[in-house]
Amino acid sequence: MFFGIEPEKEQSVIEYLKKGYHNLSDNHQTNFLSVVYNISKYVLPKYSNKYSKHKYTLPQLMGIFSHKIRLKLTYKETIDDFKSSSEKRKALNLKDTPDASTLQRFFKKSKTEWFNKISDIILSFYDLKPKIIALDGTGYTHEQGDIYYRKRANKKRIGYTKNHISIETDNQLILYGQSLKGLKHDSPQAIPNLKMIKKYKPEFVVADKGYDAEKIRKFIMEDMNSLAIIPVKKNPQTGKYRLSNYSIFRPKIYGMRNLVETVNSVQKRIFSGKNTSRSTTLRNKETKIKNMLYNIYRTLIIIEKSNKNNKIKPKNKTDNTTQTKIEINNETNIMLNITNKKQQNTII
């Protein structure tokens, strides 16, 4: 069983991804909605409980909420957008649109494990054997007040939610993320994060000087059997692994750390660097769903670029001998193998 999901359902999701991605439309918003909705159907229960009105399914509400995050809309603006777009309603199989309060209740009652399961299913679509994993943290602001009233109240500090992520540098996907109320330093969150990505067995773990601690280096070198490519803050006087830093440090490998900064930047640019929720619990949850949606967004970009580069055409309905298989690995990102009875070609 994969992260609480039956093997049959997990396999169904993978088959959906393989068969559906090469027939994407030109509308990226519709593609995004469709993928979130269809994957959610395998992870989320259909309804919150047996006594609910059963008017809207949880996967449909997940799709609508994802659209809200994607376009940085308010709840009311999101509902109005669906009312004016039959294409978006069709993507979620909606006959009509819910109220804004229904969407608010959905998010409040949603479970973090749903986002983890969806994100892990997306990752299982790839054959991940990352050579380099990069760590970093960033903050998401959540100030609600207007600047004028904030100035009158003499409220200078703006609170934020700290999002600590680890990515693989081949496809720039988020392998694991932690969301906590700021102010939080990066180093205390490093080992819990490293424990979750240990299974990937990377050759290198790269991070900035904020992670320069002997216990972090020891965990990477001994427990993960990887090389810690972390610069020291100053000339070390103690610590076995800090003292050995100069002999193992590789500037070119460390340069790959810029990719985790890129992921943070893209995630804030696409899904906003501001959380609109008011409670700490919902702010953390909102940050986690952004991590999940980023992986879906990134996967769509990878597939669409591959389709454009390889000029994939829809399969001819009259040709039953053509089969399309999509496989993703670390080195090539996407390999498309198209075979028929007469000839076998590989397009990379």
Secondary structure, 3 states (H helix, E strand, C coil): CECCECHHHHHHHHHHHHHHHHHCCCCHHHHHHHHHHHHHHHHCCCCCCCCCCCCCCHHHHHHHHHHHHHHCCCHHHHHHHHHCCHHHHHHCCCCCCCCHHHHHHHHHHCCHHHHHHHHHHHHHCCECCCCEEEEEEEEEECCCCCHHHHHHCCCCCCCEEEEEEEEECCCCEEEEEEEEECCCCCHHHHHHHHHHHHHHCCCEEECCHHHCCHHHHHHHHHHCCCEEECCCCCCCCCCHHHHCHHHHCCHHHHHHHHHHHHHHHHHHHHHCCECCCCCHHHHHHHHHHHHHHHHHHHHHHHHHHHHHHHCCCCCCCCCCCCEEEEECECCCCCEEEEECCCCEEEEC
